Amino acid sequence: MAGLSSLIGEYRVKVDDKGRGKLPADLKRQLRPEDQVRFVVKNGFEDSLELYPWSTWEETTADLKARLNRYNPEHREFLRLFMDSAKELTLDAADRLLFPSALLKKAGIKKEVVFMAAMDRVELWAPDKLDAKRSGGGERLEALASKLLGGTPPDAL
């Protein structure tokens, strides 16, 4: 993530009949100038898509090359699954991204998409799927923070 600040914010955007959605201006302003036009979109986790600024994509794939061994069958399988849906996107003159219809369909994105900043990339969600993921949000965040970051829950003190 050399030089890229953590992206923040959540933005709901209309998707037109051609599968285009406008990159939110607030999100675009957070990107380095060289990352404001070229992106990679791919299948994400839990029925979402992931949108990578180009430099983040390059850093991610360089990290994978360094960490994975192509002679290991599990590593090869992971690479195939990770890379198989990746598509390059470029902003048009109206700051729109044309999302591949197969990816939109897989993620359940129809007329609206939620751009959810996630540090160095952006998760793209169908609003109903994101709302379903958020049920129990506050309590779940506390439990995950405790488990993953080693904090002690207040009621355990």
N, C-alpha and C positions, 0 to 999 in steps of 0.2 A: 504494500500500500504506500509506496514511496511518494510522498508529497500530496497524497489525496487525503483531505480531511474526511472524517466520518460524515456520511450523508445522513440527514435527519428529515423527518416529516412523512406525512401520509396525504395522498392526493387522490381524489376520485375523478375519473376522466371518462368522458363518453367515447365509445368505440363506434365508428361508422360502419355502414354495410360492407365496406371493402376491407374492414379489419384494421383501420388506422385509428390511432389514439395520439393525442397531442402530449408531448413531453411537458410536464408542468414547469412553468417559468421559474418558480422558486427552487425546484430541484435542479434545473439546468444551471442556474446561477451558482450552485454549490460545486459544480464540476469545473475542473481545469479547462481552459479553452480548447486544448487538444482532445478533450474527452466529450465535447458538447455535440458532436456530429455522428460519431461512429460507435456502435454498440454490438454486443452479442446477446441474443436471447436463447434460452434453452429451458427444458423441463427442469423444474425445481423439486422441492420436497413437498409432500402433503397437498398435492393438487395445485401447486402454485407454479409460476414461471419465474426464472431469474433473469434479470437484465443487468449486464455487466458493461460499464464503460470500457472502451477498447483497452486502455492501459491496464486496467484491473484484470481483464481477460488474459492479456499477455503474461502478467505476473502469476495468475492462477495456473495457467498451463505450464509455465516455466517451473513452478513449484511442483506440479504433478510429475513433470519429466524428471526432476531431481529426486523425487521420493519413491517413484514407482519403477518396478523392474518388469520390462516387457517379456521377460522369460518366465515370469510367474503367472500361471493361468488366472488366478484371482485378480491380479493387477490388470491384466489384459481385459478381463470382463468388466471391471470397474471403469476402465478407460472407454470401452465401447458404450457402456450405459451412460457415462457422463457426457460423452461427445456426440452421441448419435442424433440428438435433436438440436444441436447448436446451429444457429443461423446468424449471419451478419446482418445488421440493420443500419440504415443511414437515415438521418433526419431529412425530410423534404423541406422545401422553402417555407412551409407553414409550420415547421417544428413538429411534424407528425412522424410517427413510426408506423410502418406497415408490418403488422405481426402476421406470421404464417398462420393460415387458417387451421392447420392441424394442431398447432400448439394452443391456439385459443380454444379449440374444441376440447382438447384433453384437459385443460384447466377449467372448463366450464364458463369461460368468459364470453359474454354475448354483447350486451349493449353498454356495459360499463366495466371499467377495470380500476382496481385500487393499486396505485403505485405506493409501496411501503418501503421507505428507505431502510436499509439493513447494513449499516456501516459502509462497506466499500462497494456494495451492489444494491440492487433494488428488487424486492419481491413484487410480483404482479399477481393479483388475486381477483377472482370473481367475488363481488361483495358478499354474497350469501355464504360462500365457503369461508371467507375471512371472519365473518360474524360468528359462524359456528365454531371456529377455532378459538375465538375469544371468550367463549362461555367459561366462567370461573376464573377469569383472567388474573385478578389481583391475588387471590389465594394461590393460584398455580405459579405465578411469578415468584412469590415468596418461597414456595417449596422448591422450585428449580434453582433459585439463587442459593438457597441453603445447601442443596445437594451438590451443585456444580461449582460454587465459589467458596464453599466451606464456612458459610456464615451459620450462626446459631440462631434458630427462630426465637423471637422474643418470649414466647410462652414456655420455652425450655430453660430460661434463665432462673 
